[in-house]
Structures are given as C-alpha cells and as structure tokens.
Amino acid sequence: MADGNTDGQAAEAGRSRGGLRATGRRRRPVDRRRRLLKAGAWTAGAVFVLGGSGLGFAYFKLNGNISGVDIDAELGGNRPDDAPDGSMDILVLGSDNRSGANAKYGGAGQEGARSDTAMIVHVDKEHEKASVVSIPRDTIVDRPGCSQDGGGKAPAQKAMFNSAYQVGGPACAVKTVESMSGVRMDHYVEVDFDGFKKLIDTLGGVEVTTRKPINDKESHLALQPGRHKLSGEQSLGLVRTRHAVGDGSDLGRIQLQQAFVKALMDQVNDVGVFSSPKKLYNLADSATSAVTTDSELDSVTDLVGVAKLLKGVKSDDIQFSTLPVTYDPEDPNRVVPMESKARKMWAALERDAAIPASATKGSAGDRTDIGGVVR
C-alpha cells in the first residue's frame, strides 16, 4: 500500500470497529439562520444567487419544489456529537437514480439508485472558507446497519460506499459517512441527473477549458481541446466521465467534478440575474426543483438565509481534496482508505483547520494524470 504497513494495519482495525469513533465533542445550539449551507458541488452557484434576491412573490411555488427528508429522526441519537465552534459539515450527494427522466442514463436492467457523487462540504466557523472532501464511490467500507421504510439492513463488511444509499437511502449514506469519519453531518443535500442538467441549462451553460480531448462513449461526451460552453447535457457528461480520462477509475472523474464545481462557482457570479426578475425566478425554480435536503433546509427561507451568510465564499476560498485511498489488493477496481492519512483529514475537519498536504500525499487519487485537463 502507498502508506505502508501502518495503514494496512489501521485499515483492518478500522474495519473491525466499523470506522472511527465519535470524538465526544459537543456544539452549542445554533439558531436556524446560523445553520450554514455551502450548497457545495453542483448546486453551489444557484443557491448563492438565490441568497441575494427577494423571492417573496414566488415563495409558495418555490417552497413546494423542495423535497425534504428527516435525517435526524431516522438516525436517532447514536451519532457523533456536534462541535462547539460554529463550523458546519454537509454531505452532498449526486444521485444516479435511474427512474423517470433519469432512466436513459442507466444501462439495461439497472434499477434503484446509488450515490454517484459524494462530497463532504466543511464550512469554517468564520463562514469565509470551506473544505470539500470527495469520497470515491468505489471505496470499500464497513457499512453500518441501516433502516428504511420500517425495514432494516444488517451491517455489511467490505461493501462499496455507494451501496449505502441504495440499501438505506439518505440516512444510511449519512450514517456511513459518520461511521467512517467520526464527524457529524449537520445537513444533507442531494441532486439527481435530470435536476442537475436543467439547472445548468437555466444558468445558460458553464464555460470550461479542456487541455486534452475527451471522448467518452459511456457518458456521451466528446470535446476537443479548447474553450467550451457546456450545456446541461454536456455538463452531466463531464461530471460522469471516467473511461476517457486517466486510468478509467472514479479517482479521475472526481478531479473532473471538482474542476467543474470551481468553473460553476466562478461563472454564477457573472450571470446577471439580478437585472432580470424572469431569469432570477427561472433559476430559483430550477435550483429548488433539483435538490432534496434534510428537513432543516427544506424551505426557501432556510436556503436563502444560509446562502446570504455564505455569499462571500468564492471558489478560491475552497480547498478540494479526495479521501486518501489505495487500490484494493483483492480487487483493483476498488479502493480502500489509507486509515492513518484519513485520520489526519478527519481531524483537520474537527479542528476547523485546512487539510494538511500529508493527508493526501501518496494517495492513489494524487497519482492520476487528470490535473489540468479541465479548467
């Protein structure tokens, strides 16, 4: 393994105990306006735009768009404690639900949904900086026992990370992340394929520069080197691309996703929606229709309130990282966490500090050749 015997032994120990333990830390109660959302990943830009607007004229329509799930009720009290510093951690998932309008993105016989993209967004206590940690969907984890719709799923060893959403929905995904990290997820945001595509189209596309050709038949994306304004369909193809870049693994795709998020955030500041009520409403309508959130963020008031608090966070204020992993010796198509390095990463989030370079150095995610392909 890339991190030596220490990581191998720690990984086995971590698996036997189902991930890192909670830290025992506690947070002071935080009022609703301080329940921060950095609407990271795909919805970040749209929610920031909502934050600066007056949406009272369309409140009830937009409010009805948002789907909410009561994560706290499903998880109960056996969770990591909140931190006392006012920082915030949000699990952002891109769901590959293959039903309805998303059906065309799946292969024959594919059913259900998994977490195609997973990012932990940590917002610092000053609301000025953020860290984003991507979790590869192919990561092998010990999945905790989960319940959904009155039924239960037993714990599973050596399960793929993205199977947690499939077997137990959002609550199981949150529970799995908390078990891995020992960090409590304060909020949950989910975007599906079709909602993401519509959001980008409403925004007018996203401009990116590619330095190498991308031609991926699986994601239906073909781009030559140069400047492109991607439609919603092309943007979806980019964030799903894996076979035409790097070694074809999820690790390369994660770097493409992170580059796209930066491009999206940079562009949303210049879309000019404030001078056009119709454009503003259309963007708000698309954004609120695209997301499923936890029950403490499932209203326009909640989303707008926290977005206003975070409107000063720019893409340059965000540190992007990937969970440190190495390829699974039992299956080269899977990865396993480098436990000693992962502990450094989770500890940094707990301390509300930047993630040190030593936490990711030597990770398989750092050895892909995707850096700089998209800007």
C-alpha positions as CSV (number, residue, x, y, z in Angstrom):
1,M,0.0,0.0,0.0
2,A,1.0,3.6,-0.6
3,D,1.1,4.3,3.1
4,G,3.0,1.2,4.3
5,N,2.1,-1.4,6.9
6,T,0.8,1.2,9.3
7,D,-2.1,2.0,7.0
8,G,-2.7,-1.6,6.3
9,Q,-3.0,-2.5,10.0
10,A,-5.1,0.6,10.7
11,A,-7.4,-0.3,7.8
12,E,-8.0,-3.7,9.3
13,A,-8.6,-2.3,12.7
14,G,-10.9,0.3,11.3
15,R,-13.0,-2.3,9.5
16,S,-13.3,-4.4,12.6
17,R,-14.8,-1.5,14.6
18,G,-16.9,-0.1,11.7
19,G,-14.9,3.1,11.2
20,L,-13.6,5.8,13.5
21,R,-15.3,6.5,16.7
22,A,-17.1,9.7,17.5
23,T,-15.0,12.3,19.2
24,G,-17.3,13.2,22.1
25,R,-17.3,16.8,21.2
26,R,-20.4,19.0,21.6
27,R,-21.7,22.1,19.9
28,R,-23.7,24.9,21.3
29,P,-27.2,25.1,20.0
30,V,-27.2,27.1,16.7
31,D,-30.2,29.2,15.6
32,R,-31.7,28.4,12.2
33,R,-30.0,31.4,10.4
34,R,-26.7,30.0,11.5
35,R,-27.4,26.6,10.2
36,L,-24.9,27.0,7.4
37,L,-25.2,25.6,3.9
38,K,-22.4,25.8,1.4
39,A,-24.6,24.4,-1.3
40,G,-21.5,22.6,-2.5
41,A,-20.9,20.6,-5.6
42,W,-23.5,21.0,-8.3
43,T,-26.0,23.5,-6.6
44,A,-23.5,25.9,-5.0
45,G,-23.8,28.7,-7.6
46,A,-27.6,28.6,-7.9
47,V,-28.2,28.8,-4.1
48,F,-25.8,31.8,-3.9
49,V,-27.8,33.6,-6.5
50,L,-31.0,32.9,-4.5
51,G,-29.3,34.3,-1.4
52,G,-29.1,37.9,-2.8
53,S,-32.7,38.1,-4.0
54,G,-36.2,38.9,-2.9
55,L,-38.3,35.8,-3.6
56,G,-41.5,36.6,-1.7
57,F,-43.5,36.8,-4.9
58,A,-42.8,33.2,-5.7
59,Y,-42.3,31.8,-2.2
60,F,-45.1,29.2,-2.2
61,K,-44.3,27.9,-5.7
62,L,-40.6,27.6,-4.9
63,N,-41.1,26.2,-1.4
64,G,-43.2,23.4,-2.9
65,N,-40.4,22.4,-5.2
66,I,-38.1,21.3,-2.4
67,S,-38.1,17.7,-1.2
68,G,-37.0,17.1,2.4
69,V,-36.1,14.0,4.4
70,D,-35.9,13.9,8.2
71,I,-32.4,12.5,8.7
72,D,-32.3,13.2,12.4
73,A,-35.5,11.1,13.1
74,E,-34.1,8.1,11.1
75,L,-30.6,8.2,12.7
76,G,-31.7,8.8,16.3
77,G,-29.2,9.8,19.0
78,N,-26.3,7.4,18.3
79,R,-24.3,9.9,16.3
80,P,-21.1,11.9,16.6
81,D,-21.5,15.0,18.8
82,D,-21.6,18.5,17.3
83,A,-18.6,20.7,17.5
84,P,-18.7,23.9,19.7
85,D,-17.1,26.2,17.2
86,G,-20.0,27.1,14.8
87,S,-18.5,25.3,11.8
88,M,-20.7,23.2,9.6
89,D,-20.5,19.9,7.7
90,I,-22.8,19.0,4.9
91,L,-23.0,15.7,2.9
92,V,-23.7,16.5,-0.7
93,L,-24.7,13.6,-3.0
94,G,-25.3,13.3,-6.7
95,S,-27.8,10.5,-7.1
96,D,-27.8,8.2,-10.1
97,N,-31.5,7.3,-9.7
98,R,-32.4,5.6,-12.9
99,S,-36.1,6.1,-12.8
100,G,-38.3,8.7,-14.6
101,A,-36.4,11.2,-16.6
102,N,-33.1,9.7,-15.4
103,A,-33.8,6.3,-17.0
104,K,-31.9,7.0,-20.2
105,Y,-28.6,7.3,-18.2
106,G,-28.7,3.7,-17.0
107,G,-27.8,0.5,-18.7
108,A,-30.2,-2.3,-19.4
109,G,-31.6,-3.9,-16.2
110,Q,-30.2,-1.2,-13.9
111,E,-32.6,-0.4,-11.1
112,G,-32.7,1.7,-7.9
113,A,-30.2,4.5,-7.1
114,R,-26.7,4.9,-5.7
115,S,-24.7,7.9,-4.7
116,D,-22.8,8.5,-7.9
117,T,-21.0,11.5,-6.4
118,A,-20.3,12.2,-2.7
119,M,-18.7,15.3,-1.2
120,I,-18.4,16.4,2.4
121,V,-18.5,20.2,2.5
122,H,-17.0,21.7,5.7
123,V,-17.6,25.4,6.2
124,D,-15.3,27.1,8.7
125,K,-16.6,28.9,11.8
126,E,-16.0,32.4,10.2
127,H,-18.0,31.4,7.1
128,E,-15.2,32.6,5.0
129,K,-13.5,29.3,3.8
130,A,-14.6,25.8,3.0
131,S,-13.0,22.4,2.5
132,V,-14.6,19.8,0.1
133,V,-13.7,16.1,0.6
134,S,-14.8,13.8,-2.2
135,I,-15.4,10.1,-1.3
136,P,-14.8,7.7,-4.3
137,R,-17.9,5.7,-4.9
138,D,-15.8,2.5,-5.3
139,T,-14.4,2.9,-1.7
140,I,-14.6,-0.3,0.3
141,V,-16.1,0.4,3.7
142,D,-17.8,-1.3,6.6
143,R,-21.4,-0.2,6.2
144,P,-23.3,0.2,9.5
145,G,-26.8,-1.3,10.0
146,C,-29.4,0.9,8.4
147,S,-33.2,1.1,8.4
148,Q,-35.6,2.4,5.7
149,D,-39.4,2.4,5.4
150,G,-39.8,0.3,8.6
151,G,-37.3,-2.4,7.4
152,G,-33.7,-3.0,8.4
153,K,-30.4,-3.8,6.7
154,A,-27.8,-5.6,8.6
155,P,-24.2,-4.2,8.8
156,A,-22.0,-5.2,5.9
157,Q,-18.2,-5.6,5.8
158,K,-16.3,-4.8,2.6
159,A,-19.2,-3.0,1.0
160,M,-18.9,-0.4,-1.7
161,F,-19.5,3.1,-0.3
162,N,-22.2,4.0,-2.8
163,S,-24.3,0.9,-1.9
164,A,-25.3,2.6,1.4
165,Y,-27.7,5.0,-0.4
166,Q,-29.1,2.1,-2.4
167,V,-29.9,-0.1,0.6
168,G,-31.0,2.6,3.1
169,G,-31.4,5.9,1.3
170,P,-30.1,9.3,2.5
171,A,-30.0,8.4,6.2
172,C,-27.8,5.3,5.5
173,A,-25.5,7.4,3.4
174,V,-25.1,9.9,6.2
175,K,-24.7,7.1,8.8
176,T,-21.9,5.5,6.7
177,V,-20.0,8.8,6.4
178,E,-20.3,9.5,10.1
179,S,-19.1,6.0,10.9
180,M,-16.1,6.4,8.6
181,S,-15.1,9.8,9.8
182,G,-16.4,10.4,13.3
183,V,-17.6,13.8,12.0
184,R,-21.3,14.6,12.4
185,M,-23.1,15.7,9.2
186,D,-25.2,18.7,10.0
187,H,-27.0,18.8,6.7
188,Y,-27.7,16.8,3.6
189,V,-28.2,17.9,0.0
190,E,-28.9,15.6,-2.9
191,V,-29.1,16.4,-6.7
192,D,-30.2,13.9,-9.4
193,F,-29.1,13.7,-13.0
194,D,-32.1,15.4,-14.6
195,G,-32.3,18.2,-12.0
196,F,-28.6,18.9,-12.5
197,K,-29.0,19.1,-16.2
198,K,-31.9,21.5,-16.0
199,L,-30.1,23.7,-13.6
200,I,-27.1,24.2,-15.9
201,D,-29.4,24.9,-18.9
202,T,-31.3,27.5,-16.9
203,L,-28.0,29.1,-15.9
204,G,-27.1,29.4,-19.6
205,G,-24.3,26.8,-19.6
206,V,-21.0,26.7,-17.9
207,E,-17.7,27.6,-19.6
208,V,-14.7,25.4,-19.2
209,T,-11.3,24.9,-20.9
210,T,-10.1,21.4,-21.8
211,R,-6.4,20.8,-22.4
212,K,-6.8,17.3,-23.7
213,P,-9.5,15.7,-25.9
214,I,-12.3,13.9,-24.0
215,N,-14.3,11.2,-25.9
216,D,-16.3,9.0,-23.5
217,K,-19.0,6.8,-25.1
218,E,-20.4,5.9,-21.7
219,S,-21.1,9.5,-20.7
220,H,-21.8,10.6,-24.3
221,L,-19.3,13.4,-24.2
222,A,-16.9,14.4,-27.0
223,L,-14.8,17.5,-26.5
224,Q,-11.7,18.7,-28.3
225,P,-9.0,20.8,-26.5
226,G,-10.2,24.4,-26.2
227,R,-12.8,26.7,-24.7
228,H,-16.3,25.3,-24.4
229,K,-19.7,26.5,-23.1
230,L,-21.2,23.2,-21.9
231,S,-25.0,22.7,-22.0
232,G,-26.7,20.8,-19.2
233,E,-26.4,17.5,-21.1
234,Q,-22.7,18.1,-21.8
235,S,-22.0,19.2,-18.1
236,L,-23.7,16.0,-16.9
237,G,-21.5,14.0,-19.3
238,L,-18.4,15.8,-18.0
239,V,-19.1,15.0,-14.3
240,R,-19.9,11.4,-15.2
241,T,-16.8,10.8,-17.4
242,R,-14.4,8.3,-16.2
243,H,-13.4,5.9,-19.1
244,A,-11.8,8.6,-21.3
245,V,-9.5,10.1,-18.7
246,G,-6.7,8.8,-16.6
247,D,-6.9,5.2,-15.7
248,G,-10.6,5.0,-16.1
249,S,-11.3,4.9,-12.4
250,D,-13.5,7.0,-10.2
251,L,-10.5,8.9,-9.0
252,G,-10.0,10.7,-12.3
253,R,-13.7,11.5,-12.5
254,I,-13.6,13.2,-9.1
255,Q,-10.9,15.6,-10.3
256,L,-13.1,16.5,-13.3
257,Q,-16.1,17.1,-10.9
258,Q,-14.1,19.3,-8.7
259,A,-12.8,21.4,-11.6
260,F,-16.4,21.7,-12.9
261,V,-17.6,22.9,-9.5
262,K,-15.0,25.7,-9.5
263,A,-16.0,26.7,-13.0
264,L,-19.7,26.8,-12.0
265,M,-19.0,28.9,-8.9
266,D,-16.8,31.3,-10.9
267,Q,-19.5,31.8,-13.5
268,V,-22.5,32.2,-11.3
269,N,-21.2,35.5,-10.0
270,D,-21.5,36.9,-13.5
271,V,-24.8,35.6,-14.8
272,G,-26.6,38.9,-14.4
273,V,-29.8,37.5,-12.9
274,F,-30.4,40.5,-10.6
275,S,-31.4,42.7,-13.5
276,S,-33.9,40.2,-14.8
277,P,-36.7,39.0,-12.5
278,K,-37.7,36.4,-15.0
279,K,-34.2,34.9,-15.2
280,L,-33.9,35.0,-11.5
281,Y,-37.2,33.2,-11.0
282,N,-36.3,30.6,-13.6
283,L,-33.0,29.9,-11.9
284,A,-34.6,29.7,-8.5
285,D,-37.3,27.4,-9.8
286,S,-34.7,25.1,-11.3
287,A,-32.5,25.1,-8.2
288,T,-35.2,24.3,-5.8
289,S,-36.6,21.6,-8.0
290,A,-33.2,20.0,-8.3
291,V,-32.5,19.3,-4.7
292,T,-33.6,17.1,-1.9
293,T,-32.4,18.3,1.5
294,D,-32.6,17.4,5.2
295,S,-35.8,18.7,6.9
296,E,-34.0,21.7,8.4
297,L,-33.2,23.0,4.9
298,D,-36.4,22.1,3.0
299,S,-37.7,25.6,2.6
300,V,-36.8,28.7,0.6
301,T,-36.4,30.7,3.8
302,D,-33.8,28.2,5.1
303,L,-31.8,28.0,1.9
304,V,-31.9,31.8,1.3
305,G,-31.0,32.6,4.9
306,V,-27.8,30.4,5.0
307,A,-26.8,31.3,1.4
308,K,-26.8,35.0,2.4
309,L,-24.4,34.2,5.2
310,L,-22.0,32.5,2.7
311,K,-22.2,34.7,-0.3
312,G,-18.6,35.9,0.3
313,V,-17.1,32.4,-0.2
314,K,-15.6,32.1,-3.6
315,S,-14.0,29.2,-5.4
316,D,-10.5,30.3,-4.4
317,D,-11.6,30.1,-0.8
318,I,-12.4,26.3,-1.1
319,Q,-9.8,23.6,-0.6
320,F,-10.7,20.5,-2.7
321,S,-9.4,17.1,-1.6
322,T,-10.2,13.4,-2.1
323,L,-10.3,10.8,0.7
324,P,-6.8,9.2,0.7
325,V,-7.1,5.7,-0.8
326,T,-5.1,2.9,-2.3
327,Y,-6.2,0.3,-4.7
328,D,-7.7,-2.8,-3.1
329,P,-5.2,-5.7,-3.5
330,E,-8.2,-8.0,-3.7
331,D,-9.9,-6.1,-6.5
332,P,-8.0,-3.4,-8.5
333,N,-11.4,-1.9,-9.5
334,R,-12.0,-0.9,-5.9
335,V,-10.1,1.3,-3.4
336,V,-9.6,1.2,0.4
337,P,-9.0,4.1,2.7
338,M,-5.4,4.8,3.9
339,E,-6.5,4.9,7.5
340,S,-3.6,6.9,9.1
341,K,-3.9,9.6,6.4
342,A,-7.7,9.6,6.6
343,R,-7.5,10.2,10.3
344,K,-5.4,13.3,9.6
345,M,-8.1,14.5,7.2
346,W,-11.0,14.0,9.6
347,A,-9.0,15.5,12.4
348,A,-8.5,18.7,10.4
349,L,-12.2,19.0,9.8
350,E,-12.8,18.5,13.5
351,R,-10.3,21.3,14.3
352,D,-11.8,23.5,11.7
353,A,-8.4,23.6,10.0
354,A,-7.1,23.3,6.5
355,I,-6.4,19.7,5.4
356,P,-2.6,19.1,5.5
357,A,-0.8,18.0,2.4
358,S,0.5,15.0,4.3
359,A,-3.1,13.7,4.5
360,T,-3.3,13.1,0.7
361,K,0.3,12.7,-0.4
362,G,0.9,9.3,-1.8
363,S,-2.8,8.6,-2.2
364,A,-4.0,6.9,-5.5
365,G,-6.1,10.0,-6.1
366,D,-2.9,12.1,-6.3
367,R,-1.4,9.8,-8.9
368,T,-3.9,10.3,-11.7
369,D,-3.0,12.4,-14.7
370,I,-6.2,14.4,-14.7
371,G,-4.8,17.6,-13.1
372,G,-5.2,20.5,-15.5
373,V,-7.3,18.6,-18.1
374,V,-10.3,20.9,-17.3
375,R,-10.1,24.5,-16.1
